[in-house]
Amino acid sequence: MKPKIVFSEKCLEYGSWHIESPGRVKRAYEILRERGYGFVEPEPAREEDLLKVHDADYIQLLKRGAVEDPDTPAYENIYEYARLSAGAAILAAKINGFSLMRPPGHHAGRYGAALGAYTKGFCYINNIAVAVKYLDKPTLILDIDGHHGNGTQEIFQGDPKVVFISLHRYPHYPGTGAYSEENCLNFPLPADCGESVYLRTLEEALRKVDIGKVEVVAVSAGFDAYAGDLASLGLTEKAYTKIGEILASLGKPTFFVLEGGYIGENVGKCIDAMLRAFSEHSEH
């Protein structure tokens, strides 16, 4: 059975002019609805769950909208939109589903911008980190966004319950992830490296994990590594099909949280390719 999609139309209500726009998620939603996926509505995350990940002063700034930077505007009610996106990640974790929400999260560190980056890269709350902290289980976080998940690394580096893997274009924003540190395994890749290099690197990365000690796999599912997108690594739907198969082979409860991917048509098709392959190979 295909994973359920966690989605609320409320996430389409803000930021129509920005590259991280409602259109990218709206088109993906339409494609997944046309292809027969089931949908569930999220509730906002509780502040106490946000505080397991983010500094209290940062949350207060976010509530007041005092968090604008060149990439991450202080939209009206952005705290509520961010809280709903984090709540969707928690629900996806509970039901082994896919959170199709915005804003994304993996560049948000404890205090906002993370690991020396000068912006928060469209992110306000680190959604996948909130969900992983909520579950509080030994977890493998796999970040397949084309950008390094610097916020996620900052939050979990040194955490004995978490292994973090990121495959990303380098050098590229945010300029981090050139090498591995402690439990954070980074695999920098050149622009448009192509599917064979990418998939070989993914399999290499996963061999470094003692999967027997992992209870949950959490996927930061960005699709801007798609050929021609913002952090292109030359991937196509075929690569995301194979990623779904590889994830299924791990044999662990798995959930997915949308990060980047800015061509909505491609995002929807790649989500479908990955989830369809994951569900088909999980059943055998």
C-alpha positions as CSV (number, residue, x, y, z in Angstrom):
1,M,0.0,0.0,0.0
2,K,1.3,3.4,-1.0
3,P,2.2,5.8,1.9
4,K,-0.4,8.4,2.8
5,I,0.3,12.1,1.9
6,V,0.1,14.6,4.7
7,F,-1.2,17.9,3.2
8,S,-3.1,21.0,4.1
9,E,-4.1,23.7,1.6
10,K,-3.2,26.2,4.3
11,C,0.5,25.8,3.2
12,L,-0.5,27.5,-0.1
13,E,-1.6,30.7,1.5
14,Y,1.6,32.7,1.6
15,G,4.6,33.7,-0.5
16,S,3.3,33.7,-4.1
17,W,6.3,35.8,-5.4
18,H,9.2,33.7,-4.0
19,I,11.0,30.8,-5.7
20,E,9.8,28.7,-2.7
21,S,6.3,29.4,-3.8
22,P,2.9,27.7,-3.4
23,G,2.9,26.6,-7.0
24,R,5.6,24.0,-6.5
25,V,3.6,22.2,-3.8
26,K,0.2,22.8,-5.4
27,R,1.2,21.1,-8.7
28,A,2.8,18.2,-6.8
29,Y,-0.4,17.8,-4.8
30,E,-2.5,17.7,-8.0
31,I,-0.4,15.1,-9.6
32,L,-0.5,12.8,-6.5
33,R,-4.2,13.3,-6.2
34,E,-4.7,12.3,-9.9
35,R,-2.6,9.2,-9.3
36,G,-4.8,8.0,-6.5
37,Y,-2.9,8.8,-3.2
38,G,-4.8,9.2,0.0
39,F,-4.4,12.4,2.0
40,V,-4.5,13.3,5.7
41,E,-4.7,16.7,7.3
42,P,-2.1,17.7,9.9
43,E,-2.4,19.7,13.1
44,P,0.2,22.3,14.1
45,A,3.1,21.1,16.2
46,R,3.0,22.0,19.9
47,E,5.5,24.6,21.0
48,E,7.0,22.1,23.5
49,D,8.0,19.9,20.5
50,L,9.6,22.8,18.7
51,L,11.6,23.6,21.8
52,K,13.2,20.2,21.7
53,V,15.0,21.4,18.6
54,H,15.2,25.2,18.6
55,D,16.3,27.8,21.1
56,A,13.5,29.4,23.0
57,D,14.7,32.9,22.0
58,Y,14.6,32.0,18.4
59,I,11.0,30.7,18.7
60,Q,10.0,34.0,20.3
61,L,11.6,35.9,17.4
62,L,9.7,33.7,14.9
63,K,6.4,34.3,16.7
64,R,7.0,38.1,16.3
65,G,8.1,37.7,12.7
66,A,11.5,39.1,13.5
67,V,13.4,36.6,11.5
68,E,13.7,37.9,8.0
69,D,16.9,37.4,5.9
70,P,17.5,37.6,2.1
71,D,16.1,34.1,1.4
72,T,13.6,33.7,4.2
73,P,11.0,36.5,4.4
74,A,9.1,37.5,7.5
75,Y,5.7,36.6,6.0
76,E,2.6,37.5,8.0
77,N,1.7,34.6,10.4
78,I,4.9,32.7,9.3
79,Y,5.1,31.1,12.8
80,E,1.7,29.4,12.3
81,Y,2.6,28.2,8.8
82,A,5.9,26.8,10.1
83,R,4.2,25.2,13.1
84,L,1.8,23.5,10.8
85,S,4.6,22.2,8.5
86,A,6.4,20.8,11.6
87,G,3.1,19.2,12.8
88,A,2.8,17.5,9.3
89,A,6.2,16.0,9.7
90,I,5.2,14.6,13.1
91,L,2.1,13.1,11.6
92,A,4.1,11.6,8.7
93,A,6.4,10.0,11.3
94,K,3.5,8.5,13.1
95,I,1.9,7.0,10.0
96,N,5.0,6.3,7.9
97,G,3.7,8.9,5.4
98,F,5.0,11.7,3.2
99,S,4.6,15.3,4.4
100,L,3.9,17.5,1.3
101,M,4.1,20.8,3.1
102,R,5.9,24.1,3.1
103,P,7.9,25.9,4.4
104,P,10.8,23.3,4.2
105,G,13.1,22.9,7.1
106,H,16.6,21.3,6.8
107,H,18.5,24.6,6.7
108,A,17.0,25.8,10.0
109,G,19.4,25.3,13.0
110,R,18.9,25.8,16.7
111,Y,19.1,29.6,16.4
112,G,17.8,30.0,12.8
113,A,20.7,30.1,10.3
114,A,23.0,27.2,10.9
115,L,26.7,26.2,10.6
116,G,27.9,29.6,9.3
117,A,25.3,30.1,6.6
118,Y,24.2,33.7,6.3
119,T,20.6,32.7,5.5
120,K,18.1,30.1,6.6
121,G,17.5,29.0,3.0
122,F,13.7,29.3,2.9
123,C,13.5,27.4,6.3
124,Y,12.0,28.5,9.6
125,I,11.5,25.3,11.7
126,N,13.5,22.1,11.1
127,N,10.5,19.9,10.4
128,I,12.3,16.6,10.1
129,A,14.3,17.3,13.3
130,V,11.1,18.0,15.2
131,A,9.6,14.7,14.0
132,V,12.7,12.7,14.9
133,K,12.9,14.2,18.4
134,Y,9.2,13.5,18.8
135,L,9.6,9.8,18.0
136,D,12.8,9.6,20.2
137,K,14.0,6.4,18.6
138,P,17.3,5.4,17.0
139,T,17.0,7.0,13.6
140,L,18.8,7.2,10.3
141,I,18.1,10.6,8.7
142,L,18.8,10.5,4.9
143,D,18.9,13.9,3.2
144,I,18.5,13.6,-0.6
145,D,18.0,17.3,-1.2
146,G,20.5,18.8,-3.6
147,H,21.7,21.2,-0.8
148,H,23.5,20.1,2.3
149,G,21.1,19.8,5.3
150,N,23.3,22.1,7.5
151,G,20.5,22.8,10.1
152,T,19.8,19.1,10.6
153,Q,23.6,18.4,11.0
154,E,23.9,21.2,13.6
155,I,21.0,19.8,15.6
156,F,22.0,16.2,15.6
157,Q,25.8,16.2,15.5
158,G,27.1,14.1,18.3
159,D,23.6,12.6,19.1
160,P,24.1,8.9,19.8
161,K,20.5,8.1,18.7
162,V,20.9,9.5,15.2
163,V,23.0,8.9,12.1
164,F,22.7,11.7,9.5
165,I,23.6,11.1,5.8
166,S,23.5,13.9,3.2
167,L,24.2,13.6,-0.5
168,H,24.5,17.1,-1.9
169,R,26.0,19.3,-4.6
170,Y,29.3,20.9,-3.5
171,P,30.4,23.6,-3.7
172,H,27.0,25.2,-3.5
173,Y,24.7,26.9,-1.0
174,P,25.1,26.7,2.0
175,G,28.8,26.0,1.6
176,T,28.9,23.2,4.2
177,G,29.0,19.4,4.1
178,A,32.5,19.1,2.5
179,Y,33.4,16.3,4.9
180,S,31.9,14.0,7.5
181,E,31.9,14.8,11.2
182,E,31.1,12.3,14.0
183,N,27.7,10.8,13.3
184,C,27.1,13.1,10.3
185,L,28.2,11.4,7.0
186,N,28.5,13.9,4.2
187,F,28.9,13.0,0.5
188,P,29.6,16.1,-1.6
189,L,29.0,15.7,-5.3
190,P,29.8,17.8,-8.4
191,A,27.0,19.5,-10.3
192,D,25.1,17.3,-12.7
193,C,27.2,14.2,-11.7
194,G,24.4,11.9,-13.0
195,E,22.4,9.0,-11.8
196,S,25.0,6.3,-11.8
197,V,27.4,8.3,-9.6
198,Y,24.6,9.4,-7.3
199,L,23.1,6.0,-6.8
200,R,26.5,4.4,-6.3
201,T,27.3,7.0,-3.7
202,L,24.0,6.4,-1.9
203,E,24.7,2.7,-1.7
204,E,28.2,3.4,-0.4
205,A,26.8,5.8,2.2
206,L,24.2,3.3,3.5
207,R,26.9,0.6,3.8
208,K,28.5,2.8,6.5
209,V,25.4,2.5,8.7
210,D,24.8,-0.4,11.1
211,I,21.2,-0.7,10.0
212,G,20.4,-3.3,12.7
213,K,20.6,-0.5,15.3
214,V,18.2,1.7,13.4
215,E,14.5,1.7,14.2
216,V,13.3,4.4,11.9
217,V,14.4,5.9,8.6
218,A,13.5,9.6,8.1
219,V,14.0,11.0,4.6
220,S,14.5,14.7,4.0
221,A,13.0,14.4,0.5
222,G,14.2,17.3,-1.6
223,F,13.9,17.1,-5.4
224,D,16.1,20.0,-6.5
225,A,18.8,17.5,-7.4
226,Y,16.6,16.8,-10.5
227,A,18.2,17.8,-13.8
228,G,17.8,21.6,-14.3
229,D,16.5,22.4,-10.8
230,L,18.2,24.7,-8.3
231,A,20.9,22.2,-7.1
232,S,20.9,19.9,-10.1
233,L,22.8,16.7,-9.8
234,G,21.4,15.4,-13.1
235,L,18.7,13.1,-11.7
236,T,15.5,12.0,-13.4
237,E,12.4,10.1,-12.3
238,K,14.4,6.9,-12.9
239,A,16.8,7.8,-10.1
240,Y,14.0,8.4,-7.7
241,T,12.5,5.0,-8.5
242,K,15.8,3.4,-7.6
243,I,16.0,5.5,-4.4
244,G,12.6,4.1,-3.5
245,E,13.8,0.6,-4.1
246,I,16.9,1.2,-2.0
247,L,14.9,2.6,0.9
248,A,12.5,-0.4,0.8
249,S,15.5,-2.8,1.0
250,L,16.4,-1.3,4.4
251,G,13.3,-2.9,5.8
252,K,12.6,-0.2,8.4
253,P,9.6,2.0,9.1
254,T,10.2,5.1,6.9
255,F,8.7,8.5,6.6
256,F,9.4,11.4,4.3
257,V,9.4,15.2,4.6
258,L,9.4,17.5,1.7
259,E,12.4,19.9,1.4
260,G,13.3,21.6,-1.9
261,G,12.3,21.0,-5.5
262,Y,11.1,24.0,-7.4
263,I,9.5,22.6,-10.5
264,G,6.2,21.4,-9.3
265,E,5.5,19.1,-12.2
266,N,8.8,17.2,-11.6
267,V,8.4,17.2,-7.8
268,G,5.0,15.4,-8.1
269,K,6.2,12.9,-10.6
270,C,9.4,12.1,-8.6
271,I,7.5,11.7,-5.4
272,D,5.2,9.3,-7.1
273,A,8.1,7.4,-8.6
274,M,9.9,7.1,-5.3
275,L,6.8,6.1,-3.2
276,R,5.5,3.7,-5.8
277,A,8.8,1.9,-5.9
278,F,9.1,2.0,-2.1
279,S,5.7,0.5,-1.6
280,E,6.0,-2.2,-4.3
281,H,9.4,-3.4,-2.9
282,S,8.3,-3.1,0.7
283,E,5.6,-5.7,0.1
284,H,7.8,-8.5,-1.0
